[in-house]
């Protein structure tokens, strides 16, 4: 990470004639020094709050942005003091967009002061505030905080549930998105195993079943702790897929749905990234992992209905 500003501060001495430019440069030095400190210590992104919910009323869209605080790529803090509702215009061009919260500065109209030796007035204070704007995904802005991705297609907007950078938690940027999926995968599989234990399907405890159940329990305890890093969540999901493959693959084809799910698990397991792969590669793979939840939910419900008949 680099910081483009070369810090330059005032060097006062007796007899120095101060100007407005000198005072501005002194103030700029302290601001840039604080921004550099903030950026290197916490990085950039959302610090607290700033969650977004996209609402549609007829053909109009509103983004409900929760109050919170973020840090821009330049190290500038941006605060939204309270929840706001922002009307969004649907872009003409389809594609993926990003909703940003920008740092805005404007002269305070109520701080007018007379200019020496003239009859003019000029604002003596600057007001800092925040303003949201939706811009194309490929654009980067040093004076804004990325809030959420929005997909535009055929005049409709859909919020994309993918993580945005979080300041101070770069390694945990996707926790709120990834963790519930992994927890749900654990819950559903434990439910499936519990139902199978009540039938003749599992007459003997196979090594694959024991290993898978142990992995589910271990992962459940691991995810109790808050602040689980992205890397841990990705690797946990990858390990669970490997264990689930070893469990479902030799499982008798109880139903067609189970057989189809086993094939799906086999394909997802074959594409688990290596430990040296980037988080972007893991995130793309995780989207396949996430698709397992819906058929797994159906299997769990089916076993709930038929378990008595399978005894």
Secondary structure by P-SEA (a helix, b strand, c coil): ccccccbbbbbccccccccaaaaaaaaaaaaaaaaaaaaaaccccccccbbbbbbbcccbbbbbccccccccccbbbbbccbbbbbbbcccccbbbbbbbbbbbbbcccccccccccccbbbbcbbbbbbbbbbcccccccccccccbbbbbcccbbbbbccccccccccccccccccaaaaaaaaaaaaaaaaaaaaccccccccaaaaaaaaaaaaaaaaaccccccaaaaaaaaaaaaaaaaaaccccccccaaaaaaaaaaaaaaaacccccccaaaaaaaaaaaaaaaaaaaaaaaaaaacccccc
